[in-house]
């Protein structure tokens, strides 16, 4: 059996120009949004959903859905409390 980790590859990954990687990602998504509008994000979400369901067909289970709902409700309450900050009337 061979070592699954190539130390040189790991060092190369560690030493990447991470600022350039970040800029490239931002440019990619700006271009996608410019070309496809909100559909770009919706397409990505659909692809991610399909991928996770191919790995975990029962995802999300009832407990995970309940946790997700609780987080959404918490965020909605926080946004409601600061909503006045965005009121420009």
C-alpha positions as CSV (number, residue, x, y, z in Angstrom):
1,X,0.0,0.0,0.0
2,X,1.3,3.5,-0.9
3,X,1.1,6.5,1.4
4,X,-2.1,8.4,0.5
5,X,-0.5,11.7,1.1
6,X,2.2,13.2,-1.2
7,X,4.1,15.6,1.1
8,X,5.1,17.8,-1.9
9,X,1.5,18.1,-3.0
10,X,0.5,19.1,0.5
11,X,3.2,21.7,0.7
12,X,2.2,23.0,-2.8
13,X,-1.4,23.3,-1.6
14,X,-0.4,25.0,1.6
15,X,1.8,27.5,-0.2
16,X,-0.7,28.5,-2.9
17,X,-1.4,32.1,-3.5
18,X,-4.6,32.1,-1.5
19,X,-5.3,35.8,-2.3
20,X,-5.3,34.9,-6.0
21,X,-7.5,31.9,-5.4
22,X,-10.0,34.2,-3.5
23,X,-10.0,36.8,-6.2
24,X,-10.5,34.1,-8.9
25,X,-13.5,32.7,-7.0
26,X,-15.0,36.2,-6.6
27,X,-14.5,37.0,-10.3
28,X,-16.1,33.6,-11.3
29,X,-19.2,34.3,-9.2
30,X,-19.5,37.9,-10.4
31,X,-19.3,36.7,-14.0
32,X,-21.9,33.9,-13.3
33,X,-24.3,36.4,-11.6
34,X,-23.8,38.9,-14.4
35,X,-24.6,36.2,-17.0
36,X,-27.3,34.2,-15.3
37,X,-28.6,36.5,-12.5
38,X,-30.1,34.7,-9.5
39,X,-30.4,31.6,-11.5
40,X,-26.6,31.0,-11.0
41,X,-27.1,30.6,-7.2
42,X,-30.2,28.5,-7.6
43,X,-28.4,26.2,-10.0
44,X,-25.5,25.8,-7.6
45,X,-27.9,25.1,-4.7
46,X,-29.7,22.4,-6.8
47,X,-26.3,20.8,-7.7
48,X,-25.2,20.7,-4.0
49,X,-28.6,19.2,-3.0
50,X,-28.3,16.5,-5.6
51,X,-24.7,15.8,-4.6
52,X,-25.4,15.4,-0.8
53,X,-28.5,13.3,-1.5
54,X,-26.4,11.0,-3.7
55,X,-24.1,10.5,-0.7
56,X,-26.7,10.5,2.1
57,X,-30.1,9.7,0.5
58,X,-32.0,10.3,3.8
59,X,-30.5,13.8,4.3
60,X,-31.8,15.8,6.0
61,X,-33.5,13.8,8.7
62,X,-36.2,15.1,11.0
63,X,-33.7,16.2,13.6
64,X,-31.6,18.1,11.1
65,X,-34.6,19.8,9.7
66,X,-35.7,20.9,13.2
67,X,-32.2,22.3,13.9
68,X,-32.2,24.1,10.6
69,X,-35.6,25.6,11.3
70,X,-34.4,26.7,14.7
71,X,-31.4,28.5,13.2
72,X,-33.6,30.2,10.6
73,X,-36.0,31.4,13.2
74,X,-33.2,32.7,15.3
75,X,-31.7,34.6,12.3
76,X,-35.1,36.0,11.4
77,X,-35.6,37.3,14.9
78,X,-32.1,39.0,14.8
79,X,-32.9,40.5,11.5
80,X,-36.3,41.7,12.7
81,X,-34.6,43.4,15.7
82,X,-32.1,45.3,13.5
83,X,-34.6,46.1,10.7
84,X,-34.9,49.7,11.8
85,X,-31.2,50.3,10.8
86,X,-32.2,49.8,7.2
87,X,-35.3,52.0,7.3
88,X,-34.4,55.1,5.3
89,X,-37.8,56.8,5.3
